[in-house]
Amino acid sequence: MASTTPPPEPFAVLADLVAGGATMHTAAQLGEALNAVPQLQRWLREQRRSVLQELKATHSNGEIGSRLGLTAQRVADIAAGHSHTRATRAARA
């Protein structure tokens, strides 16, 4: 039985898989999506770092941080490619 909780907005397209009913294809596609989560996280971190680097050309770390709910130091760390999670460090090793 599928959950009635919708996926986060960026992943709403996955709900189409579930809407089609319980099939082997659906199970396989959801499994592939789950297996790709670390790759997705890596890609998202790279994209965020790139965007923050561009924003720093016209905005201060403090300004960016206040808009994103981050500290100025965290903005600087992200833009420099630093991560604070063990999973990220392990994936890079």
C-alpha positions as CSV (number, residue, x, y, z in Angstrom):
1,M,0.0,0.0,0.0
2,A,1.4,3.4,-1.0
3,S,1.8,6.2,1.4
4,T,-0.5,9.2,1.0
5,T,2.2,11.6,1.9
6,P,3.3,13.4,-1.3
7,P,7.0,13.5,-2.0
8,P,9.0,16.7,-1.6
9,E,8.2,19.1,-4.5
10,P,11.4,18.4,-6.5
11,F,10.6,14.7,-6.6
12,A,6.8,15.0,-7.2
13,V,7.4,13.3,-10.6
14,L,8.1,10.0,-8.7
15,A,4.5,10.1,-7.5
16,D,3.4,9.3,-11.0
17,L,5.1,5.9,-10.7
18,V,3.1,5.1,-7.6
19,A,-0.2,6.4,-9.1
20,G,0.1,3.7,-11.8
21,G,-0.4,0.9,-9.2
22,A,1.8,-1.8,-7.8
23,T,3.9,-3.2,-10.6
24,M,7.3,-4.7,-10.9
25,H,8.3,-1.7,-13.0
26,T,7.2,0.7,-10.3
27,A,9.2,-1.3,-7.7
28,A,12.2,-1.3,-9.9
29,Q,12.0,2.4,-10.7
30,L,11.6,3.3,-7.0
31,G,14.5,1.1,-6.1
32,E,16.7,2.8,-8.8
33,A,15.6,6.2,-7.4
34,L,16.6,5.2,-3.9
35,N,19.9,3.9,-5.0
36,A,20.7,7.1,-6.8
37,V,20.1,9.3,-3.8
38,P,23.8,9.7,-2.9
39,Q,24.5,10.7,-6.5
40,L,21.6,13.2,-6.3
41,Q,22.9,14.6,-3.0
42,R,26.4,15.0,-4.5
43,W,25.0,16.8,-7.6
44,L,22.8,19.1,-5.4
45,R,25.8,20.0,-3.3
46,E,27.8,20.8,-6.4
47,Q,25.0,23.0,-7.9
48,R,24.5,24.8,-4.6
49,R,28.2,25.5,-4.2
50,S,28.3,26.9,-7.8
51,V,25.3,29.1,-7.2
52,L,26.7,30.4,-3.9
53,Q,30.1,31.1,-5.6
54,E,28.3,33.2,-8.2
55,L,26.1,35.0,-5.6
56,K,29.2,36.0,-3.7
57,A,30.3,38.2,-6.6
58,T,27.4,40.6,-5.8
59,H,26.3,39.7,-2.2
60,S,28.1,39.3,1.1
61,N,28.1,36.0,2.9
62,G,26.0,37.6,5.6
63,E,23.3,38.7,3.1
64,I,23.2,35.3,1.5
65,G,23.1,33.6,4.8
66,S,20.3,35.7,6.1
67,R,18.2,34.9,3.0
68,L,18.9,31.2,3.2
69,G,18.8,30.7,7.0
70,L,22.5,30.0,7.2
71,T,25.4,31.7,9.0
72,A,27.9,33.7,7.0
73,Q,30.5,31.1,7.9
74,R,28.4,28.3,6.6
75,V,27.9,30.2,3.3
76,A,31.7,30.6,3.0
77,D,32.2,26.9,3.8
78,I,29.7,25.7,1.2
79,A,31.1,28.0,-1.4
80,A,34.5,26.6,-0.7
81,G,33.3,23.1,-1.1
82,H,33.5,22.1,2.6
83,S,30.9,19.8,4.1
84,H,30.1,19.0,7.7
85,T,28.6,15.5,7.2
86,R,30.4,12.2,7.7
87,A,28.5,10.7,4.7
88,T,29.9,13.4,2.4
89,R,33.4,12.8,3.6
90,A,33.1,9.1,3.3
91,A,31.7,9.4,-0.3
92,R,34.7,11.5,-1.3
93,A,37.2,9.1,0.2
